[in-house]
């Protein structure tokens, strides 16, 4: 049975979605670069990527997991030319072997976000 992850240290879901789910020993989560109050962080893709990664850390730690247990990550960015800037921040959160990953360009993200990520992690 799936179970919702809802923690106070991240912005609460404001729509028909959740901060994360646990199912069959796995964690599924998606984030944009919003802070605890639900505001998109100021700056560009680097600042938003950092906020996303910090949100993921909090979500994973709430389930006794960690960034090292991320198996797969899907990344959506508004401008593919920003990928190197995103990669700078992204890579700083991992050691080898890195998670499997897909990165695609996408337009019209929620709230003016320039990057969104979705992860699958083991507990």
MDAnalysis code that builds the backbone (N, CA, C; Angstrom):
import MDAnalysis as mda
import numpy as np

u = mda.Universe.empty(369, n_residues=123, atom_resindex=np.repeat(np.arange(123), 3), trajectory=True)
u.add_TopologyAttr("name", ["N", "CA", "C"] * 123)
u.add_TopologyAttr("resid", np.arange(1, 124))
u.add_TopologyAttr("resname", ["UNK", "UNK", "UNK", "UNK", "UNK", "UNK", "UNK", "UNK", "UNK", "UNK", "UNK", "UNK", "UNK", "UNK", "UNK", "UNK", "UNK", "UNK", "UNK", "UNK", "UNK", "UNK", "UNK", "UNK", "UNK", "UNK", "UNK", "UNK", "UNK", "UNK", "UNK", "UNK", "UNK", "UNK", "UNK", "UNK", "UNK", "UNK", "UNK", "UNK", "UNK", "UNK", "UNK", "UNK", "UNK", "UNK", "UNK", "UNK", "UNK", "UNK", "UNK", "UNK", "UNK", "UNK", "UNK", "UNK", "UNK", "UNK", "UNK", "UNK", "UNK", "UNK", "UNK", "UNK", "UNK", "UNK", "UNK", "UNK", "UNK", "UNK", "UNK", "UNK", "UNK", "UNK", "UNK", "UNK", "UNK", "UNK", "UNK", "UNK", "UNK", "UNK", "UNK", "UNK", "UNK", "UNK", "UNK", "UNK", "UNK", "UNK", "UNK", "UNK", "UNK", "UNK", "UNK", "UNK", "UNK", "UNK", "UNK", "UNK", "UNK", "UNK", "UNK", "UNK", "UNK", "UNK", "UNK", "UNK", "UNK", "UNK", "UNK", "UNK", "UNK", "UNK", "UNK", "UNK", "UNK", "UNK", "UNK", "UNK", "UNK", "UNK", "UNK"])
u.atoms.positions = np.array([
    [0.837, -1.177, 0.000],
    [0.000, 0.000, 0.000],
    [0.886, 1.246, 0.000],
    [0.501, 2.246, -0.768],
    [1.295, 3.471, -0.803],
    [0.963, 4.350, 0.398],
    [1.999, 5.120, 0.812],
    [1.860, 5.998, 1.970],
    [2.436, 7.369, 1.626],
    [1.695, 8.417, 1.977],
    [2.123, 9.784, 1.694],
    [3.232, 10.230, 2.637],
    [4.188, 10.968, 2.088],
    [5.198, 11.659, 2.885],
    [4.757, 13.114, 2.978],
    [4.637, 13.620, 4.195],
    [4.263, 15.017, 4.408],
    [5.065, 15.537, 5.591],
    [6.005, 16.433, 5.316],
    [6.869, 16.961, 6.370],
    [6.736, 18.484, 6.431],
    [6.889, 19.032, 7.618],
    [6.755, 20.475, 7.817],
    [7.957, 21.267, 7.314],
    [9.091, 20.614, 7.103],
    [10.300, 21.327, 6.699],
    [10.339, 21.648, 5.206],
    [9.342, 21.191, 4.457],
    [9.192, 21.532, 3.039],
    [7.814, 22.139, 2.842],
    [7.659, 22.881, 1.751],
    [6.348, 23.460, 1.447],
    [5.320, 22.349, 1.288],
    [4.166, 22.549, 1.875],
    [3.092, 21.569, 1.759],
    [2.497, 21.616, 0.361],
    [2.032, 20.483, -0.119],
    [1.407, 20.403, -1.439],
    [0.168, 21.292, -1.471],
    [0.025, 22.063, -2.534],
    [-1.102, 22.982, -2.669],
    [-2.116, 22.513, -3.708],
    [-1.909, 21.364, -4.268],
    [-2.801, 20.850, -5.309],
    [-2.989, 19.359, -5.160],
    [-3.414, 18.700, -6.229],
    [-3.650, 17.259, -6.174],
    [-2.353, 16.455, -6.359],
    [-1.406, 16.691, -5.477],
    [-0.122, 15.991, -5.487],
    [0.414, 15.965, -4.063],
    [1.512, 15.275, -3.854],
    [2.097, 15.138, -2.523],
    [3.589, 15.468, -2.576],
    [4.194, 15.679, -1.404],
    [5.644, 15.894, -1.347],
    [6.380, 14.640, -1.803],
    [5.832, 13.505, -1.441],
    [6.433, 12.237, -1.814],
    [5.531, 11.088, -1.423],
    [5.860, 9.919, -1.956],
    [5.135, 8.687, -1.629],
    [6.131, 7.591, -1.316],
    [5.732, 6.699, -0.423],
    [6.481, 5.476, -0.162],
    [5.640, 4.325, -0.671],
    [6.264, 3.444, -1.435],
    [5.570, 2.262, -1.919],
    [6.582, 1.137, -2.088],
    [6.309, 0.020, -1.450],
    [7.113, -1.187, -1.631],
    [8.616, -0.932, -1.434],
    [8.951, -0.198, -0.378],
    [10.360, 0.037, -0.060],
    [11.037, 1.104, -0.904],
    [10.254, 1.846, -1.675],
    [10.805, 2.888, -2.541],
    [10.149, 4.228, -2.217],
    [10.885, 5.301, -2.467],
    [10.381, 6.662, -2.288],
    [10.289, 7.316, -3.660],
    [9.172, 7.971, -3.893],
    [8.935, 8.700, -5.140],
    [8.644, 10.148, -4.766],
    [9.375, 11.087, -5.360],
    [9.169, 12.498, -5.023],
    [9.484, 13.373, -6.225],
    [8.790, 14.496, -6.308],
    [9.036, 15.510, -7.335],
    [9.047, 16.871, -6.659],
    [9.878, 17.767, -7.169],
    [10.011, 19.090, -6.560],
    [10.325, 20.152, -7.605],
    [9.896, 21.379, -7.305],
    [10.423, 22.566, -7.951],
    [11.134, 23.347, -6.849],
    [11.801, 24.417, -7.214],
    [12.639, 25.145, -6.252],
    [11.877, 26.079, -5.339],
    [10.976, 25.521, -4.536],
    [10.224, 26.338, -3.591],
    [10.729, 26.112, -2.169],
    [10.697, 27.198, -1.405],
    [11.147, 27.121, -0.020],
    [10.019, 26.631, 0.890],
    [10.317, 26.573, 2.167],
    [9.367, 26.055, 3.166],
    [8.034, 26.801, 3.161],
    [8.082, 28.085, 2.829],
    [6.862, 28.903, 2.808],
    [6.094, 28.778, 1.493],
    [6.637, 28.029, 0.545],
    [5.964, 27.843, -0.737],
    [6.319, 28.872, -1.791],
    [7.391, 29.636, -1.549],
    [7.827, 30.651, -2.510],
    [8.946, 30.115, -3.388],
    [8.873, 30.409, -4.686],
    [9.955, 30.060, -5.592],
    [11.184, 30.860, -5.181],
    [12.323, 30.185, -5.008],
    [13.531, 30.883, -4.566],
    [13.992, 31.868, -5.637],
    [14.561, 32.973, -5.185],
    [15.058, 33.985, -6.110],
    [16.345, 33.508, -6.749],
    [16.591, 34.004, -7.948],
    [17.776, 33.621, -8.688],
    [17.380, 32.801, -9.897],
    [18.301, 32.026, -10.376],
    [18.067, 31.236, -11.574],
    [18.119, 29.748, -11.322],
    [18.586, 29.038, -12.313],
    [18.554, 27.578, -12.263],
    [19.445, 27.017, -11.152],
    [20.565, 27.659, -10.858],
    [21.434, 27.146, -9.793],
    [20.743, 27.219, -8.435],
    [20.116, 28.339, -8.147],
    [19.439, 28.507, -6.864],
    [18.233, 27.570, -6.750],
    [17.493, 27.431, -7.839],
    [16.339, 26.534, -7.814],
    [16.776, 25.076, -7.695],
    [17.843, 24.704, -8.383],
    [18.356, 23.331, -8.277],
    [18.794, 23.042, -6.847],
    [19.493, 23.989, -6.234],
    [19.930, 23.787, -4.842],
    [18.730, 23.584, -3.923],
    [17.684, 24.384, -4.085],
    [16.495, 24.241, -3.239],
    [15.825, 22.889, -3.463],
    [15.743, 22.466, -4.703],
    [15.165, 21.151, -5.008],
    [15.949, 20.057, -4.295],
    [17.263, 20.103, -4.405],
    [18.095, 19.066, -3.800],
    [17.976, 19.082, -2.277],
    [17.908, 20.264, -1.689],
    [17.729, 20.353, -0.236],
    [16.359, 19.802, 0.171],
    [15.334, 20.077, -0.622],
    [14.010, 19.511, -0.347],
    [14.051, 17.987, -0.427],
    [14.711, 17.461, -1.455],
    [14.828, 16.005, -1.573],
    [15.536, 15.416, -0.354],
    [16.613, 16.059, 0.087],
    [17.330, 15.569, 1.275],
    [16.397, 15.454, 2.467],
    [15.606, 16.485, 2.705],
    [14.674, 16.477, 3.839],
    [13.622, 15.379, 3.699],
    [13.088, 15.232, 2.517],
    [12.076, 14.194, 2.273],
    [12.676, 12.812, 2.493],
    [13.854, 12.572, 1.933],
    [14.501, 11.261, 2.073],
    [14.873, 10.981, 3.525],
    [15.446, 11.960, 4.197],
    [15.846, 11.768, 5.593],
    [14.647, 11.497, 6.494],
    [13.489, 12.025, 6.136],
    [12.288, 11.766, 6.944],
    [11.883, 10.297, 6.902],
    [12.400, 9.574, 5.922],
    [12.112, 8.138, 5.775],
    [13.357, 7.290, 6.013],
    [14.350, 7.853, 6.707],
    [15.622, 7.163, 6.976],
    [16.323, 6.730, 5.692],
    [16.226, 7.548, 4.671],
    [16.931, 7.318, 3.417],
    [17.927, 8.458, 3.233],
    [18.560, 8.524, 2.067],
    [19.554, 9.569, 1.823],
    [19.717, 9.785, 0.323],
    [20.446, 10.827, -0.018],
    [20.712, 11.139, -1.421],
    [21.455, 9.997, -2.108],
    [22.275, 9.272, -1.366],
    [23.013, 8.142, -1.937],
    [22.098, 7.016, -2.391],
    [20.866, 7.022, -1.936],
    [19.935, 5.951, -2.293],
    [19.014, 6.329, -3.453],
    [19.262, 7.510, -4.048],
    [18.497, 7.870, -5.249],
    [18.969, 6.991, -6.395],
    [18.021, 6.324, -7.015],
    [18.318, 5.396, -8.102],
    [18.136, 6.062, -9.458],
    [17.118, 6.896, -9.553],
    [16.770, 7.499, -10.836],
    [16.289, 8.922, -10.627],
    [16.643, 9.805, -11.564],
    [16.210, 11.201, -11.512],
    [15.811, 11.652, -12.914],
    [14.652, 12.263, -13.016],
    [14.217, 12.883, -14.269],
    [14.207, 14.386, -14.044],
    [14.833, 15.108, -14.960],
    [14.977, 16.557, -14.832],
    [14.329, 17.232, -16.032],
    [13.548, 18.255, -15.735],
    [12.920, 19.074, -16.768],
    [13.461, 20.488, -16.606],
    [14.020, 21.047, -17.677],
    [14.513, 22.420, -17.609],
    [13.919, 23.232, -18.757],
    [13.687, 24.508, -18.484],
    [13.089, 25.385, -19.489],
    [14.070, 25.660, -20.625],
    [15.340, 25.855, -20.297],
    [16.345, 26.204, -21.297],
    [17.512, 25.225, -21.200],
    [17.685, 24.394, -22.215],
    [18.737, 23.378, -22.196],
    [20.131, 24.000, -22.086],
    [20.276, 25.259, -22.476],
    [21.569, 25.934, -22.331],
    [21.944, 26.126, -20.865],
    [20.968, 26.012, -19.959],
    [21.230, 26.117, -18.522],
    [21.669, 24.791, -17.900],
    [21.692, 23.724, -18.687],
    [22.040, 22.401, -18.151],
    [23.400, 22.382, -17.449],
    [24.454, 23.010, -17.998],
    [25.734, 22.989, -17.283],
    [25.659, 23.641, -15.895],
    [24.879, 24.713, -15.760],
    [24.728, 25.364, -14.452],
    [23.981, 24.455, -13.485],
    [22.940, 23.801, -13.973],
    [22.193, 22.849, -13.147],
    [23.099, 21.692, -12.738],
    [23.884, 21.180, -13.696],
    [24.776, 20.051, -13.419],
    [25.797, 20.367, -12.338],
    [26.279, 21.607, -12.308],
    [27.235, 22.022, -11.274],
    [26.680, 21.756, -9.881],
    [25.458, 22.202, -9.668],
    [24.821, 22.039, -8.360],
    [24.433, 20.582, -8.144],
    [23.797, 19.975, -9.123],
    [23.328, 18.591, -9.041],
    [24.465, 17.649, -8.637],
    [25.591, 17.754, -9.341],
    [26.721, 16.847, -9.098],
    [27.277, 16.979, -7.683],
    [27.150, 18.153, -7.076],
    [27.704, 18.359, -5.736],
    [26.951, 17.573, -4.661],
    [25.804, 17.023, -4.986],
    [25.000, 16.267, -4.024],
    [25.216, 14.758, -4.118],
    [26.064, 14.313, -5.047],
    [26.224, 12.879, -5.265],
    [27.687, 12.477, -5.330],
    [27.909, 11.193, -5.082],
    [29.188, 10.564, -5.361],
    [28.913, 9.444, -6.353],
    [29.953, 8.962, -6.992],
    [29.783, 7.868, -7.955],
    [29.444, 6.585, -7.220],
    [28.629, 5.750, -7.770],
    [27.930, 5.892, -9.045],
    [26.738, 6.836, -8.915],
    [26.607, 7.721, -9.895],
    [25.497, 8.668, -9.912],
    [24.187, 7.946, -10.223],
    [23.054, 8.572, -9.904],
    [21.769, 7.970, -10.271],
    [21.606, 7.921, -11.795],
    [20.811, 6.987, -12.253],
    [20.382, 6.996, -13.646],
    [19.618, 8.297, -13.844],
    [19.728, 8.891, -15.043],
    [19.127, 10.218, -15.193],
    [18.666, 10.491, -16.612],
    [17.610, 11.278, -16.699],
    [17.089, 11.786, -17.962],
    [16.903, 13.281, -17.780],
    [17.315, 14.083, -18.744],
    [17.143, 15.535, -18.669],
    [16.545, 16.008, -19.986],
    [15.383, 16.642, -19.905],
    [14.698, 17.107, -21.110],
    [14.278, 18.564, -20.961],
    [14.139, 19.230, -22.092],
    [13.658, 20.607, -22.092],
    [12.140, 20.598, -22.029],
    [11.592, 21.488, -21.205],
    [10.136, 21.590, -21.047],
    [9.765, 23.057, -20.863],
    [8.632, 23.448, -21.392],
    [8.189, 24.844, -21.287],
    [7.018, 24.965, -20.326],
    [6.830, 26.174, -19.813],
    [5.640, 26.480, -19.031],
    [5.516, 25.777, -17.701],
    [6.574, 25.770, -16.909],
    [6.515, 25.115, -15.600],
    [5.727, 25.934, -14.585],
    [5.265, 25.267, -13.573],
    [4.456, 25.866, -12.513],
    [5.163, 27.033, -11.835],
    [4.445, 28.129, -11.658],
    [4.936, 29.255, -10.870],
    [6.167, 29.947, -11.400],
    [6.509, 29.745, -12.660],
    [7.693, 30.370, -13.225],
    [8.984, 29.622, -12.956],
    [8.891, 28.392, -12.480],
    [10.089, 27.584, -12.235],
    [10.845, 27.362, -13.543],
    [12.165, 27.221, -13.435],
    [12.987, 26.936, -14.608],
    [13.543, 25.519, -14.584],
    [13.298, 24.796, -13.484],
    [13.744, 23.409, -13.370],
    [12.784, 22.661, -12.446],
    [12.533, 21.416, -12.780],
    [11.729, 20.520, -11.942],
    [12.392, 19.155, -11.989],
    [12.373, 18.449, -10.871],
    [12.990, 17.129, -10.803],
    [12.061, 16.132, -10.139],
    [12.204, 14.894, -10.572],
    [11.459, 13.780, -10.005],
    [12.452, 12.660, -9.719],
    [12.364, 12.080, -8.520],
    [13.311, 11.024, -8.145],
    [12.600, 9.749, -7.707],
    [13.348, 8.664, -7.807],
    [12.987, 7.389, -7.211],
    [14.177, 6.977, -6.352],
    [13.913, 6.635, -5.099],
    [14.994, 6.275, -4.178],
    [14.600, 5.064, -3.346],
    [15.594, 4.310, -2.939],
    [15.366, 3.189, -2.029],
    [15.334, 3.711, -0.594],
    [14.646, 2.971, 0.261],
    [14.639, 3.341, 1.683],
    [15.851, 2.706, 2.338],
])
